Amino acid sequence: MVKKQQMRWSLHGAHMLMQVRAAEINGELRNRLRAAPFRHPELNAPPIFKPKPPLLRAA
């Protein structure tokens, strides 16, 4: 493993971060977060990423 390896932003991630920063600077972030509906997970996600029920403990 290289210790000096830098992390990089994807174009999509950088764009989303800039939208949040711009909304905060404009004073719109708090109102946007209040009005935003909760996003449900993708239904077409592979089964490895779908949430699993909690494990049952043996008594």
C-alpha positions in Angstrom: 0.0 0.0 0.0 1.2 3.4 -0.9 1.2 5.8 2.1 1.2 9.0 0.1 -1.7 8.1 -2.1 -4.2 11.0 -2.2 -8.0 10.6 -2.1 -9.8 11.8 -5.2 -13.3 13.2 -5.7 -15.5 11.8 -8.5 -17.2 14.4 -10.7 -20.6 13.5 -9.3 -19.4 13.7 -5.7 -17.7 17.1 -6.3 -20.8 18.4 -8.0 -23.1 17.4 -5.2 -20.7 18.9 -2.6 -20.7 22.2 -4.5 -24.5 22.2 -4.5 -24.5 21.9 -0.8 -21.9 24.6 -0.3 -23.7 27.0 -2.6 -27.0 26.4 -0.8 -25.4 27.1 2.5 -23.8 30.3 1.3 -27.1 31.5 -0.1 -28.9 30.6 3.1 -31.1 28.0 1.5 -29.7 24.8 2.9 -31.8 24.7 6.1 -35.0 25.2 4.2 -34.0 22.6 1.6 -33.3 20.0 4.2 -36.6 20.6 6.0 -38.6 20.3 2.7 -36.7 17.4 1.3 -38.6 14.0 1.4 -36.8 11.0 2.8 -35.2 9.0 0.0 -35.9 5.3 0.1 -33.2 2.8 -1.0 -33.1 1.6 -4.6 -35.4 -1.4 -5.1 -33.3 -2.8 -7.9 -30.1 -2.9 -5.8 -28.2 -6.2 -5.8 -29.1 -8.4 -2.7 -25.7 -7.8 -1.1 -26.6 -4.2 -0.6 -30.2 -4.7 0.6 -30.7 -4.4 4.4 -31.0 -7.6 6.3 -33.2 -8.3 9.4 -31.3 -8.2 12.6 -29.9 -11.5 13.9 -32.0 -13.2 16.5 -30.1 -13.9 19.8 -30.3 -17.3 21.3 -31.7 -17.2 24.9 
